[in-house]
């Protein structure tokens, strides 16, 4: 991080001290930040804060009904308890457990199954040499089986161990015949051959998706910061405009009363008096409108930050910052490593490659291998069911080979390859657009501080111009039209100054979201993911 001005560090420390002193009610006008002091907004804010705190006094603080918030305060609250922050947290949790499920699928899986009992009483068809007969059967089966299964990811096969015991009761008219059967151990392996191995591609894609989910959480939290700053500046602008409207109302009330006296002495024309009366009425209406807009902005701000309705919020403009420079090449490098868009580019290419592999393997020549070797024994007595077991084997190889498909399989391969090329082209273009977006945001941010200084100076000039114009009108040197023009310019300059600050911080948090890097403190944006679970 490179600072534009190297002599601002002492100012920043003084500014932070001023905020603390202001919260304690000890701030003096002589200690105002130079950049902010030049602006006419400083007078308005300080007067309004003095009025607010004098009205509420110690009682307001003791009951915690009033809070003075900076931009950092608002963002911290939003990142802790806003609905968007909670949704981002739960979204990451879902991704985490999905990834845990994927990893667990490659661990040995032990299952226990059985039927206690399986009773059957029915008439069944029996085929003998003499012909077919219908016979009534009554029997009950009991079995218990344990299975240990391991997925082999690089081959796509399954290795398993099995053990079980069963009992069969045949019910005749006069007796019951009981038999036992045991399988002390079975070792088996099943393997698809020349088929699409989804496990191999999962092993490449799932870690990428999980990393993307972690970075998405960080980006979602930066979006929370962006949204919080928008609500912050919306409310700040409305509060300042309401305070300006109150000051204008008081000014026009005073000027109108003076004009009435001057008119009675014949020093001004009736038309000028009527114009002042109109401005006086308009100032009253403006106060009502400004109050309504402030209330709406306050509701939105509190709703997003989930602040209680009975708490009074006063905002402090974020002027106490050291300007810093963001290097474009560094921002590009960080974005290509950290951004979910860059991670999604890589994932899309792998997914396209996977689809081509699936098209080549599906509905082509393939085979299935299934082999089992184990021991078994049967007896009419439970004690002998594990005595001298005999071996058993099972081997099955199944093949599937299409003879004539009229080019369907070849068409699927060509389609998958075409989609892969389309994805590659799309990713390349998206990467170019992404780099351009970073370039524009960095360029605008690096330029915006100068706009802040210009806007602050313009506000100062407009305020001084209005003060001079008002003084000259009071002695009858200029017309009411000139006074109205000066009033409009100073009101607009105050709104423009706040909007310029809003734009500055919006660009900054956009860059943070794109790069997941804190350029102000020259450190990566990180989080302890374990605390989110």
N, C-alpha and C positions, 0 to 999 in steps of 0.2 A: 504494500500500500504506500503510495506516494502522496504526501500532503501538498496541497497547492501553496499553503502559507505555513512557514515553519515557526512563526512567532505567535501562533494562536493557542498554544498549549496552556499558557498562563491564563488567557481569556476563558478557555473552556473550564478550567478549574474554578475560576471566579464565578462563571455562569452557574455551575452546579451548586456552588456555595450560595448564590443568590436565590436559587429555587428553594433550597432548604430554609434560608432566612425568610423567604416569602411565605412559606408554609407556617413559619413560626410568627409571622406578622411583624418581622423586623427589617423588612427590605426598604432601602432608601432609594429615592429616585436617582441619586448620583451614581448608583451601582448598576444601572441597567446596561445590558449588553449593547455595545456600540452599534451593531447592525440594527438591532431592534429599536434602540433609542432614537435612531434617525427617523424611524417611521412614526407617522401620526397615530398609529394604532396603539403605541406604548401608552400615551396619555389616557386614551379611552379605557384600555385594559386595567391600568393601575387604578384609575378612579373607580371603575366598576367593581374591582376586587375590594377596594377599601370600603365602598358602600356595602357590598355583600357581607364582608366580615364584620363590619360594625353593626349590621342588622342582626346577624346571628350570634356573634360574640362567642364566649366560652361555652354557652349552652349548646350551640350547634355542634361544636367539636365533642363535647362530652357525650352527647347523644348520637354521635356519628351520623348526623343527618347530611353533612356537607363533605364532599370529597373533591380535592384539587388533583386532577389527573394530568400527567404529561402523556405524550404519544407512547413512550415506552411503557408507562403504566397500563394504558388501555390495551396495548398489544399483549402484554404479559397476562392480563386478566382474560383476554380473548383466547389465548393459547391454552389457558388452564380450564376454562369452564364454558366456552361458547359451544353452541350445538355443532358447528362445523368441526371444531376440535374433537369433540366426542365421537362424531361420525368417522373422522379420520382414524381415531384410535381403534374403534371397533372394526373398521375395514382392515386395518393391519392385523388385528387378532384373527380375523377369518383367514387371511392369507397365511398367517403363521401356522395355524392348525391344519390348513390344507397341505402345507409343506411337510409338517410333522407326519401327516397321514401317508404322504408319498414315501418318506424315509422309513416309516414303520412297515410298509409293504415289502421291503427288502430284508426285514429281519425274520428269524424263524418264527413260525406261527403254530402255536399249540392249541388244538381243539379237542373237545370231548363231546361225543354224540352218542345217542342211544334211543331205544324205544322200550318203554316199560309200562304195559306190554303192547304188542300188536296182535289183537285178537281177531280171528276170522271164522265165521260160520256161514258157509255158502254151498251151493250146488255147482260142481265144476264138471266140465267135459273131460273125460279120460280116454285117450286113444290107446288101444291094444291091438294085437294081431287079429283077434276075433272081430274087432270093430271098435266103434266108439260107444262109451257108456256114460251115463250121468251118475255122479256119486256125490253124496253129501259129505262135506269135510268140516271138521272142527279142529282148530289148532290155535296156539298162542305162541308168539315169538317174543323173546327178550334178548336184547343185545346191547353191548356197551363197547365203544371203540374210542381209542385215542390216536390222534394223528399229529405228526410234527412235519411241517412243510416249509421248504426254503426255496425262494425264487432265485434263479440264476440269471442275473441281469444281462450279462454280455452275450449269453446264448439264447435267452428267452425261454429257457426250460424250467422245469420244476423237479426238485428232488424231495422225496417224502419217505417218512417212516410211519408204519402203522402197527397197531397191536389191538387185539379185541377178543372178546369172549361172548358166546351166545348160547341160548337155550331154546329148545323147541319141544313143546308139549302137544302131542296128537291125542285128541279125545275120541275114543271109540265108545261103542254102546256100553261096554262093561268095564273098560279099563282105560288107563292113561299111559302112553308110552312117552318117556322123556329122554331126550338126547342133548348132549353138550358138544359144542364145537369151539375150538380156540385157534387163534392166530397169534402166537407169541411175538412174531416180528415179520413184517414185510418191508422190504426195501425196494423202492420204485423210482423210476425216472421217466418223465414225459418231455419230449422235445419236438417242437415244430421245425421242419427242415425246409429251406428255401422259401421262408415266409417272412412277412414284415415283422420286425422285432420292435414292438412298441416300447419295450422296457429300455432298449438302448437309447431311443430318442427321448424318453422321459428323463433319463439320467442327464441328458444335455439341457433339456428345456426347463425342468422344474427348478433347479438352482437359479437359472436366469430369471424365472418368474418371481421367485422369492426375493431376489436382490432388487428386482423392479418394484416389488411391493414395499420393501423397506425405503427405497428412494421416493416412492410415491407418497409415503407417509410424511417424509420431510417436506416434499413439495406441497402437500395439502396443508401442512402447518404454516408454510410461508404464504400460502393463499389466505389462510386465516389472518396473518399479519396484514396482508394487502387489504382485505375486507375491513378489518378493524380500523386501519388508517383512513379508509374512505369514510366510514361512519364518524370517525374522530373529526376529520376536517369538515364534513358536512355540518356537524353540530357546532364546531368552532366558528365556522363562517356564519351560521345562523345566530349564534350568540353575539358575535361582533356586530352583525348587521342590526340586531335588535338594540344593542347599546348605542350604536350610531343613530338609529332612528329616535331613541329617547333624547339624545343630545340635540339632534336636529329639531325635534319637537320643542324642546326648551328654548333653543335659539330663535325659532320662528315665532314662538309665543312672545318672547322679549321684543323681537324686531317689530312684530305686528302692533304691540302696545305702544312702542315708540312712534310707529308710523301713524297711529290714530291721533296721537298728540300733535305730530307735525302736520297732519292733514287739517286738524282743527285750527292751526295757525296759518294755514294756506301755503305751507312750504312744499307740499307734494301734491300731485294731481290725484283725483279720485281713482283713475285707472291703476295707478301704482299701488294705492291702498287695496284695491280689489285683488290685484295680483298677489299681494302679500297675504291677504285673507285666504285666498285660494290655496297658497302654499301652506298656510297654517292648518287648514282643514285636511289637506293631503298628508301632512306630517302626522296628524292624528290617526288617519287611516293606515298609514305606513307602519305605525307602532303596533296597531292591532294585527296587521298581516304578519309582521315580523315575529310577534309573540306566538302566533299560530304556527308559523314555520319552525320556530325554535322548539315548540312543544312536540311537533311531529318528529323533528330530528332527534330530540332527546329520547322519545319513545323508541325509535329505531336503534339508537345507540345502546340504551339500556337493555333492549330485547336481545340484541346480538351478544352483549357481554353478560347477560343474565344478572343484571344489577337490580336490586329492589327498587320499587317505584318511589318509596318514601325518602330515598337518598338524593340530595341535591348535588348535581355535578357541575363543577367549574373546570374548564380546560385551560391549560397553559400551552401557548404556541411553541412548537419545537424549533426554536431559533438557536439553541445552545449546542451547536455541532461544529466539529472541525471539518472543513471541506477536504475531500480526498479524491484521488484519481484512480479510475479503474482501467487497467490495461486490457486492450481488446484481445491480444493473443492469449493472455492468461485466462480471460473469461471463456474463450473458445475451448481451450484445453480442459478447463474444469467442467464445462458443460458437456463435452463429449465423453467424459468419464462418469459424471455424476447424474446427468439428467435422465429421467425415465424415457424421454423421447429417443435419446441415443441408445439406451438399453433396448428399447422396443425395436429399433432398427435391426439390431443384431438378432433379436429373437425372431422377428419376421423372416429373416433370411434362413435361419435354421428350420423354422416351421415349413417354409417353402421347400427346402431340401428334403425334409421328412416326407412331405406329400409326394414328391417325385419317387422316393424310395418305396413308399406304399403302393404307388401306381405300378411300379415295376414288379413288385412281389405278389400283389393280389391277383387272384384268378389266373395265375400262371402255373407252371409245374411246381407242385409242392408235395411234401410228405410229412407224416406224423409218426414219431417213434414212441412206443409205450412199452416199457419193460418192468417186470416185477419179479422179485425172487424173495421167498420167505419160507416159513415153517407153519405147519398146521397139524391138528389132531382132533379126533372126535371120540366120544365115549358116552356110555349111558350113565357113567358115574362121574361126578364132578372132580373127585380126587385124581382120576386117571386122565383128565383132559389135557394135561401138560406132559404126560409120560410118553417118551419116545416119539416126539413129533416127526412128521415126514416133511420133506421139502416140497415146495410147489413153485412153479415158474409160469410166467405169462409174458409173451412177446407178441407185439402187434406193430406192423408197419403198414400204414395206409398211405396211398398215393392218389393224387388228383392231377390229371393232365388234360387240359382242354384240347380237343382235336380241331374243332371248327367254331370260331366265335365271330367270324366276319369282320375281324379287325377292331373289335370293341376294346380289347386290352391295349392294343397299340394306340388307339385313339385316346384312352385314358392317360397313357404315358405322355403323349404329345400335349394334351391339355395341361397336365401337371408341369411339364417343362415350360410351356408358354406362360403359365401363371407364375412360375419361378422367375422368369425373365422380367415379367411385369412388376413383380415385387422388387426386384433389384433396381429397376428403373425408378420406381416410386420412391424407394429408400434413398437413392442418390439425390433425387430432386428434393425430398423432404429434408435431407441433410443440408443442402444448399440453402433452402429457405430458413432452416433453423439457424445456420450461421449468420444469415442476413438479419434475422430477428435480433440476435445477440448484438451484432454490429450496431444496429439502429438504437437499441436500448442503451448500450454503452455510450454511444456518441451523444445521445440526448441527455443522459445523466451527467456526463462530463461538462456539458454546456449549461446545464440547468442552474448551477450555483451562481453563474454570472447573471442569469435571469432573476434569481432571487435578490441579488444585490441591486440590480437595476430597478426591480419592482419596489424594494424598500426605499430607494432614493426617490422614485417617482411618487410614492406615498407621502414622503416628507415634503417634497416640492409642492404637491397638491394641497397638503394641509397648510403650509405657509402661505400659499397663494390664496386659499380661502380666508385665512385670518386677516391678511392684508385687504382682500376685497371686502370682507365684512366691516373692517374698521373704516375703509373709505366710504362704504355705503352709509355708515352711521353718521358721517359728517356731510353726507349729501354730494359726494364727488362722482359716484357712478350710479347706474340705474339698477333696478331690481332684477332685470334680465341678466346682467353681469353677475349679480350675486347668486342667482339660481344656477348659472352655468358653473361657477366655481364650486357650489355645493355638490352638484352632480359629479364633477370630476374628482373631488376628494372622496366621495362615497364609493365611486367605482375603483379608485386606486386602492382603497382598503380591501375590497373584495379581491382585486387582482393580486394583491400581495399574498393573501392567504391561499389563493388558488395556485400561485407559483410555488409556495411551500408544499402544497399538496402534491403537485406534479413532481417536485424534487424527490420526495419520499416514496411516491408511487414508483418512479423509475428505479429507485434503489431496491425496493423490495421485489420488484419484477426481476432484477438482475440476481438477487439472492435466490429466488425461486428457480431461475434457469440454470444457475451454476452450483447451487447448494454450498455457497461459500460466503462468509461474512467479510466483505472487503473493508468495512469500517474498523474491525478489530484484527483483520488479517488472519483468520482462522476458519477451518472448515465447520460447516453446520453438522453437528452430530447429536445423537440421542442414545440413551441407554434403553434398548428395546426390551430388556427384561422387565423394566418398570411398567411397560405397557400391558403386560400379560396378566 
